[in-house]
């Protein structure tokens, strides 16, 4: 898409555009976590603190969203508040993206549409909580997150706390391997499971230095090996949940989802809300902690990549 065509649909915040023009580090952030992932006012506090972490590290934050049909790359404080409080916001995956834009609607960007937005704007790094993946029971439901296809086709590094533990982590890793997406563990040999540091699924690559991950990004894309990289960053030990407790909560949530006929893009918000209820709110604190941890790594990675 040409710049003139892009300007018909997208508003890039001035500080983001200036940083991109100067080849300074920029990190994209999603907004589904604000609109559909956390209750108010925790969602606003989290969003603002993530941006503060990046700015303090010398990195420009670019929170993404669609507001009144305009694709936003970088939000004002008022826009963050709007995304956190409005009931009129669609959880927008790739299939919804053009519909929301064309009809002047409001959309919270998932990992998939945050990747799309970052690609259009020219931002090579996205920070999120956890990526979507292959849902449990997908062999019959065919429920696979669009996040994985966007990762397969977009030159972007996504920093996350692994795959959400409500998913089938083994099948998610198999899917990513099939499409040539490297999954690298940051200071770990094992795929983290969002709320917990371990999943039982070994990773092929461990990296202990953000600069080395930046070298991987550069080499991969310079070689014409298009597609993303998953940087799996375990939740800090002190913030991790007990594996038995969280698995029990997930099993209860999955049972409730099946009983109530919840499926598709409504599954993840429903399941995370049920887990929050079952754990008495402790899962929310873990969720916030892992997002901050990912943001710190994303900042270090963006700075290292910008130097290259």
C-alpha positions as CSV (number, residue, x, y, z in Angstrom):
1,X,0.0,0.0,0.0
2,X,1.3,3.5,-0.9
3,X,1.7,6.2,1.7
4,X,-1.1,8.2,0.1
5,X,-3.5,5.2,0.2
6,X,-2.5,4.4,3.8
7,X,-3.3,8.0,4.9
8,X,-6.9,7.4,3.9
9,X,-7.3,5.0,6.7
10,X,-4.5,5.4,9.3
11,X,-3.4,8.1,11.8
12,X,0.2,7.7,13.0
13,X,0.9,9.8,16.1
14,X,3.5,12.5,15.5
15,X,6.0,11.0,18.0
16,X,5.7,7.6,16.4
17,X,6.2,8.9,12.9
18,X,9.2,11.0,13.9
19,X,10.8,8.0,15.5
20,X,10.1,5.8,12.5
21,X,11.6,8.5,10.2
22,X,14.7,8.8,12.3
23,X,15.0,5.0,12.6
24,X,14.6,5.2,16.4
25,X,13.2,2.3,18.4
26,X,9.4,1.9,18.4
27,X,7.3,-0.8,20.0
28,X,3.7,-1.6,19.0
29,X,1.2,-2.5,21.7
30,X,-2.2,-4.2,21.3
31,X,-5.5,-2.8,22.7
32,X,-7.7,-5.9,23.1
33,X,-6.0,-6.3,26.5
34,X,-7.3,-2.9,27.3
35,X,-10.9,-3.3,26.0
36,X,-11.5,-7.0,26.6
37,X,-8.7,-8.4,28.8
38,X,-8.9,-6.5,32.0
39,X,-11.4,-4.6,34.2
40,X,-11.5,-0.9,34.6
41,X,-9.4,0.9,36.0
42,X,-6.7,-1.8,36.0
43,X,-6.8,-1.7,32.2
44,X,-6.0,2.0,32.0
45,X,-3.3,1.7,34.7
46,X,-1.7,-1.2,32.8
47,X,-1.8,0.6,29.4
48,X,-0.3,3.8,30.7
49,X,2.4,2.0,32.7
50,X,3.5,0.0,29.7
51,X,3.9,3.2,27.7
52,X,5.9,4.7,30.6
53,X,8.2,1.7,30.8
54,X,9.0,2.1,27.1
55,X,9.5,5.8,27.3
56,X,11.8,5.5,30.3
57,X,13.9,3.1,28.2
58,X,14.1,5.6,25.3
59,X,11.6,3.7,23.2
60,X,8.5,5.2,21.6
61,X,5.2,3.4,22.4
62,X,2.7,2.8,19.6
63,X,-0.5,1.4,21.1
64,X,-2.8,0.4,18.2
65,X,-6.6,0.6,17.9
66,X,-9.4,1.5,15.5
67,X,-11.5,4.5,16.5
68,X,-14.4,5.8,14.4
69,X,-13.0,3.8,11.5
70,X,-9.5,5.3,11.8
71,X,-6.6,3.0,12.4
72,X,-4.6,4.5,15.2
73,X,-0.9,4.0,15.7
74,X,-0.2,5.7,19.0
75,X,-3.0,6.7,21.3
76,X,-3.6,9.8,23.4
77,X,-4.5,9.4,27.1
78,X,-8.1,10.2,26.2
79,X,-8.1,7.5,23.5
80,X,-6.7,5.0,26.0
81,X,-9.5,5.9,28.4
82,X,-12.0,5.5,25.6
83,X,-10.7,2.1,24.7
84,X,-10.9,1.1,28.4
85,X,-14.4,2.3,29.1
86,X,-16.5,2.2,26.0
87,X,-18.9,-0.7,25.5
88,X,-19.0,-0.1,21.8
89,X,-15.7,-1.7,20.9
90,X,-15.4,-4.8,18.7
91,X,-12.7,-7.3,19.4
92,X,-11.2,-7.2,15.9
93,X,-9.3,-10.0,14.3
94,X,-8.1,-9.8,10.7
95,X,-11.5,-10.7,9.2
96,X,-13.1,-7.8,11.0
97,X,-10.4,-5.2,10.2
98,X,-11.7,-3.8,6.9
99,X,-15.3,-4.0,8.0
100,X,-14.6,-1.9,11.1
101,X,-12.6,0.7,9.1
102,X,-15.1,0.9,6.2
103,X,-18.1,1.4,8.6
104,X,-16.5,3.9,10.9
105,X,-16.7,1.6,13.9
106,X,-14.4,1.1,17.0
107,X,-12.2,-1.9,17.2
108,X,-9.7,-3.2,19.8
109,X,-6.7,-4.8,18.0
110,X,-5.9,-8.4,18.8
111,X,-2.4,-9.8,18.3
112,X,-3.4,-10.5,14.7
113,X,-4.6,-7.0,13.9
114,X,-1.8,-5.4,15.9
115,X,0.6,-7.3,13.7
116,X,-1.3,-6.1,10.6
117,X,-1.2,-2.5,11.9
118,X,2.5,-2.7,12.8
119,X,3.3,-4.0,9.4
120,X,1.4,-1.2,7.6
121,X,3.2,1.4,9.8
122,X,6.6,-0.2,9.5
123,X,7.1,-1.3,13.2
124,X,9.1,-4.5,13.6
125,X,8.3,-5.4,17.3
126,X,5.0,-6.0,19.1
127,X,4.6,-6.6,22.8
128,X,1.6,-8.5,24.1
129,X,0.6,-10.7,27.1
130,X,0.3,-14.0,25.3
131,X,-0.3,-15.1,21.7
132,X,-3.4,-16.9,20.6
133,X,-3.0,-20.4,19.2
134,X,-4.6,-23.8,18.6
135,X,-7.5,-24.3,21.0
136,X,-8.0,-27.4,23.0
137,X,-10.2,-29.7,21.0
138,X,-9.3,-28.0,17.7
139,X,-9.1,-31.4,16.0
140,X,-12.9,-31.3,15.9
141,X,-13.7,-27.5,16.2
142,X,-10.9,-26.2,13.9
143,X,-10.6,-23.3,16.3
144,X,-7.2,-21.8,15.6
145,X,-6.3,-18.2,16.3
146,X,-5.6,-15.9,13.4
147,X,-2.6,-14.7,15.4
148,X,-0.6,-17.7,14.0
149,X,-1.3,-16.9,10.4
150,X,-0.3,-13.3,10.8
151,X,2.9,-14.4,12.5
152,X,3.6,-16.7,9.6
153,X,3.4,-14.0,7.0
154,X,4.6,-10.8,8.7
155,X,8.2,-9.7,9.4
156,X,7.7,-8.9,13.1
157,X,9.0,-10.1,16.4
158,X,6.3,-10.7,19.0
159,X,7.3,-10.6,22.7
160,X,5.0,-12.6,24.8
161,X,4.7,-14.8,27.9
162,X,4.3,-17.8,25.6
163,X,1.0,-19.2,24.6
164,X,-2.1,-18.7,26.8
165,X,-2.5,-21.8,29.0
166,X,-6.1,-22.2,28.0
167,X,-4.9,-23.4,24.6
168,X,-3.2,-26.6,23.3
169,X,0.4,-25.5,23.6
170,X,1.9,-28.5,21.9
171,X,-0.3,-28.1,18.8
172,X,0.4,-24.4,18.7
173,X,4.1,-25.0,18.5
174,X,3.6,-27.6,15.8
175,X,1.5,-25.1,13.8
176,X,4.2,-22.4,14.1
177,X,6.9,-24.9,13.1
178,X,5.0,-25.9,10.0
179,X,4.9,-22.3,8.9
180,X,8.6,-21.7,9.7
181,X,8.1,-19.3,12.6
182,X,11.0,-19.6,15.1
183,X,10.0,-19.7,18.7
184,X,12.9,-18.6,20.9
185,X,12.9,-18.8,24.7
186,X,14.3,-15.8,26.5
187,X,16.4,-17.2,29.4
188,X,14.4,-20.5,29.1
189,X,14.5,-23.8,27.2
190,X,10.8,-24.4,27.7
191,X,7.7,-22.7,26.3
192,X,6.2,-20.6,29.1
193,X,2.4,-21.1,29.7
194,X,1.4,-17.5,30.3
195,X,0.4,-17.7,34.0
196,X,3.2,-20.2,34.7
197,X,6.8,-20.4,33.7
198,X,6.7,-24.0,32.4
199,X,4.5,-26.0,30.1
200,X,6.5,-29.2,29.6
201,X,7.1,-28.3,25.9
202,X,10.8,-27.8,25.0
203,X,11.9,-25.1,22.6
204,X,14.6,-25.4,20.0
205,X,16.4,-22.2,20.8
206,X,17.3,-20.3,24.0
207,X,18.6,-16.7,23.9
208,X,19.9,-14.9,26.9
209,X,20.7,-11.5,25.3
210,X,18.2,-9.2,23.5
211,X,21.1,-8.2,21.1
212,X,21.4,-11.8,19.9
213,X,17.6,-11.9,19.2
214,X,18.0,-8.7,17.2
215,X,20.8,-10.4,15.2
216,X,18.3,-13.3,14.5
217,X,15.7,-10.8,13.3
218,X,18.1,-9.1,11.0
219,X,19.5,-12.3,9.6
220,X,16.1,-13.9,9.0
221,X,14.6,-11.0,7.1
222,X,17.8,-10.1,5.2
223,X,17.8,-13.7,4.0
224,X,14.3,-13.2,2.6
225,X,12.9,-15.7,5.1
226,X,9.7,-13.7,5.6
227,X,7.5,-14.2,8.6
228,X,7.6,-13.5,12.3
229,X,9.5,-14.6,15.4
230,X,8.0,-15.4,18.7
231,X,10.1,-14.3,21.7
232,X,8.8,-16.4,24.6
233,X,9.5,-14.6,27.9
234,X,8.4,-16.4,31.1
235,X,6.5,-14.6,33.8
236,X,8.8,-13.7,36.7
237,X,9.0,-16.4,39.3
238,X,7.6,-14.3,42.0
239,X,4.5,-13.5,40.0
240,X,3.8,-17.0,38.6
241,X,0.8,-19.0,39.6
242,X,0.7,-22.5,41.0
243,X,0.5,-24.9,38.0
244,X,-2.0,-27.2,39.7
245,X,-4.3,-24.3,40.7
246,X,-4.3,-22.7,37.3
247,X,-4.9,-25.9,35.4
248,X,-7.9,-26.7,37.7
249,X,-9.2,-23.2,37.0
250,X,-8.8,-23.6,33.3
251,X,-10.5,-27.0,33.3
252,X,-13.5,-25.4,35.1
253,X,-13.5,-22.5,32.6
254,X,-13.4,-24.8,29.6
255,X,-16.3,-26.8,31.0
256,X,-18.4,-23.6,31.5
257,X,-17.6,-22.5,28.0
258,X,-18.8,-25.7,26.5
259,X,-21.9,-25.7,28.7
260,X,-22.8,-22.1,27.6
261,X,-21.9,-22.6,23.9
262,X,-19.1,-20.1,23.9
263,X,-16.8,-20.3,20.8
264,X,-14.8,-18.4,18.3
265,X,-13.3,-15.0,19.2
266,X,-15.4,-14.8,22.4
267,X,-13.7,-17.9,23.8
268,X,-10.5,-16.2,25.2
269,X,-12.2,-13.3,27.0
270,X,-14.7,-15.7,28.5
271,X,-12.1,-18.2,29.6
272,X,-9.8,-15.6,31.1
273,X,-12.8,-14.0,33.0
274,X,-13.7,-17.4,34.4
275,X,-10.1,-18.1,35.4
276,X,-10.1,-14.7,37.1
277,X,-13.2,-15.6,39.1
278,X,-12.0,-19.1,40.0
279,X,-8.6,-17.8,41.2
280,X,-10.2,-15.0,43.3
281,X,-8.5,-12.3,41.2
282,X,-4.9,-13.5,41.6
283,X,-4.7,-14.3,37.8
284,X,-5.2,-10.6,37.0
285,X,-2.2,-9.6,39.0
286,X,-0.1,-12.3,37.3
287,X,-1.4,-11.1,33.9
288,X,-0.4,-7.5,34.7
289,X,3.0,-8.6,35.9
290,X,3.8,-10.6,32.8
291,X,2.8,-7.7,30.5
292,X,5.2,-5.4,32.3
293,X,7.9,-8.0,32.1
294,X,7.3,-8.4,28.4
295,X,7.4,-4.6,27.9
296,X,10.8,-4.3,29.5
297,X,12.2,-7.0,27.2
298,X,10.4,-5.5,24.2
299,X,12.2,-2.2,25.0
300,X,15.6,-3.8,25.2
301,X,15.0,-5.7,21.9
302,X,13.8,-2.6,20.1
303,X,16.8,-0.6,21.1
304,X,19.1,-3.4,20.0
305,X,17.4,-3.9,16.7
306,X,17.4,-0.1,16.0
307,X,21.2,-0.1,16.4
308,X,21.4,-2.7,13.6
